Amino acid sequence: MVLAYILTSVILVSLVSFVGIFALHLRPKLLDKILFALVSFAAGALLGAAFLDLLPEALEQVGERIFIYALVGVVVFYMIETFLYWYHCHYGHHHHHAAHHKVHPFAWLNLIGDGVHNFVDGMIIAASYLAGIPIGIATTVAVFLHEIPQELGDFGVLVFGGLSRKKALFFNFLSALTSVLGALVVYFFSTKMDNISGFLVPFAAGGFIYIASADLLPELHKERNINRAVVQLAFFLLGVAIIWLMTVVLPA
């Protein structure tokens, strides 16, 4: 039963990689408005999932060690992003002015980095479901919303790197499928190791906290228009509120 939920969720999240199809037909201004709202909502949903779902659930399993495990999650995600960012900037700088008739190395590197990220997403979703189905659903929603703007960006990088639009969609989907592998790894080892979710759940919370605070919130702070900033705050709070409703109010 839990495995069915896990596989359904990771496949659904993997399908977000095809969001580039819709981006092809949207006007730039409309696309900017959609991303503007999604980033705000995703930041609230990720933090809500971490503080309202994952950490409280893990606290019942492993006690105060959750803070160590969550900190490990923050550090690991920081190390991964730093490593990938360095390589991305390195290759991007050398190939920025190159012609687009061939596929440049940074496009493949982006696929590898995205594959690692999706693998971790699959692990996070599986670990959340092992802690409880409501938590798994809430986590899937948060990951799903976070993936939409990211996959749009990945699609743009692949096309810029020399891939055709069809190939970019195809390879982006293959990269997204690593989330299925990550989920299966966690599910398999959960039957071989006692209380693996006691580590993975707060670890995932640390990853969520890092993504929201290091990647998403800084983007929101760039907004200088007061009206748009108020809308951002509203969508951010909406993200928190929906996670609170799904995991605190409805289960009660």
N, C-alpha and C positions, 0 to 999 in steps of 0.2 A: 504493500500500500504506500509506504513512505517512498520507496524507489520509484513508483509511478509518478508521484508528485514531483520528485527531484528531476526525473528525466523530462517530464512535461515542461517544467519551469526552465531548465537549461536550454531546451530546444526552442522554446518561445523567446528567450533572451537572445539566442543565436540568430533568430530570424530578423532581429533588429538590424543586422548587418545589411539588409536590403533596403534600409531607409534611404539610401542614396538614390533609389529609383524616383522617389517623390521629390528629392532635392533638385533633380534635373528639370522639373516642371514648375518650380516655384520662383517667383520674382525675388531678387536679392533682399529687398526691403521686408517682404513678408517672411522670408526665411529667417532674417535677423530678429524679427519680433517673436517668432516661435522659439528660437534658441534662447532668447532673452528670458522668456518665461520658464522654459524647461530647466535651464541651469539653476535658477532660483529655487524652483520646486525640488529639483534633485538634491540640492544642498540641504534643504530642510528634511527631506525624506531620509537621506543617508544618516544625518545626525540623530534624527528621531529613531531610526532603526537601531543605531548603536546604543543610545542612552536609555531608550524606553523598552527595548526588546532584548537585544543580545546580552548586554552587561547584566541586567537584573536576572535573566535566566541563568547565565553562567555563575552568578554569585551563589545561587542555590546549590550548584554542583561542586564548585571548587573553592568557594570562599574568597578571601582577600587576594589569592593568587591571580585573580582575574586582572588586577591592575598591572601585574608584571607581564602577563600574556598580552594584554592590550597594548602595553608599551612596546613589546616585541613586534607586534603587528605594525605599529606606527614606524618603528625603525626599519623594518624589513621593506615596507612599501616606499619609504624614503630612499633606501639604498637602490631598490629596483628602478625607481623613477629617475634618480640621479644618473645611474648607469646608462639607461636608455636615452635620457635627454642629452647626455654628453655625446653619445654616438650619433644621435639624430642631428644635433647641431654641427658636428664634425663633418658628416657626409652632406648635410644640407648646404653648408657653406661652400663646399668644393663643387657642388653640382647645381647650384642655384641658377647659374647662367647657361647651363648646358642645353643642348637641343633636346627636344622631346621625342625624337624618332626612335629612341631606344629606352629600355627600362633601366633606371639608375639604381645603384645599390641601396640608397636610402629608402626606396619603395619596399624592397624586400626586407630591409631591416625593420621598417615600420610594421610589416606583417608579422615578423618574428616577435617584436615587442608586444604587439596587440594580442598575439597568440598566448604569450605568457600571462598577460593581464586577464584574458578570458579564461585561461586555465584556473587562475586564482579565483575569479568570479564563480566558476563552477564549484570550486572547493567551498567558497563562502556560502553559496546557496545550499549545498548538500549538508554542510555543518549546521546551518540554521534549521533545516527540516529535521535533523536528528535531535535538535533541542525542542522541537515542537512544530506542528503543522502551521498554526497561526503565525509563528515567528518566521517560518520558511516562506509563507506567502508574502508577508510584509517585506522581507528581505528581497524577494524576487521583484516586487514592485519597485523598490528603491534601486536595484541594479538595472532593471529595465529602463527606468527614466534616466538614469545616469548614462546608459549606453547610447541613447539616441543622439545627443549632441556629440559624443565621442565618435560614434560610427560615421556621422556626417563628416567630421573632420578627417577620419581615416580614409574615407572614400576620396575626399579632395586631395589628400597626400598621394594616394596611389595613382590617380589620374594625372596629377602634376608630375609624378615620377616616371610617366611614360606608358602606363597601362591604358588600354582602351576602357571605355566605361563598362562594357560587359565583363571584361576580364577583371576589372577592379571589383565589381560586385561579386564575381565568382570567388576570387582569392580572399576577399574580405569575409565571405561566408565560411570558407574553409578555415580561416583563422578563428572565426567565432566558434566553430565546432569543438575547439580545444576545451571549451567550458564543459562539454559532455564528458570528456576524459577526466578533467579535474574532479567533477562530481562523482564519477565512478570510482576514482582512486580513494576519495574520502569515504564513500559508502563501503567499499571493500575493506579498507583498513579499520573501519568502525566495528566490524564483526571480528577482527583479529586482535584489536587493542581495546583495553578497558578505558572508557571515559575519554576517548579521543576528542569528542565534542567539547569537553571541559576546557581543552586548550584552543581548539579551532574557533569556537564561538567568540571568545574575547579577542582572539587574534583577528578575526574578521571585523569585530567592532573597531579595533585599532586601525585596520585598513580603511574602514568607512570614515572614521574621524580624520584620518590623514587626507583622503581624497577630497572630502568636503572642505576642510580647513586650508589645505595647501594648494588645491587646484581650483575649486569652484568659488569659494568665498572671495579670494583675491580678485577674481574676474568681476564679481558684483561690486567690489569697492571702486572699480574703475569708472562706474557710472557717476556723472556729475549733475545730471538733470534731476531735480528734486521730484518731479512727477514720476519719472521712470524708477527712481530709487524707492518711492513709496510702493509702486507696483511690485518691484522686486521683493520688498519686505513682505508684502501680502502673499505672494506665491511661496516664499520661504516658510512663512508661518503655516500656510496651507499644507505644505509638505509634512511639517512636524505634526499638524493636527490630524491628518489622514492616518499616519502611522500610529498615533496615540489612539485614534478611534478603532483601528483594526486590531490593535494588540492589547489595549488596556480596557476600553469601554465594552466592545462587543463580546470578548471572551468572558467578561464578568457577568 
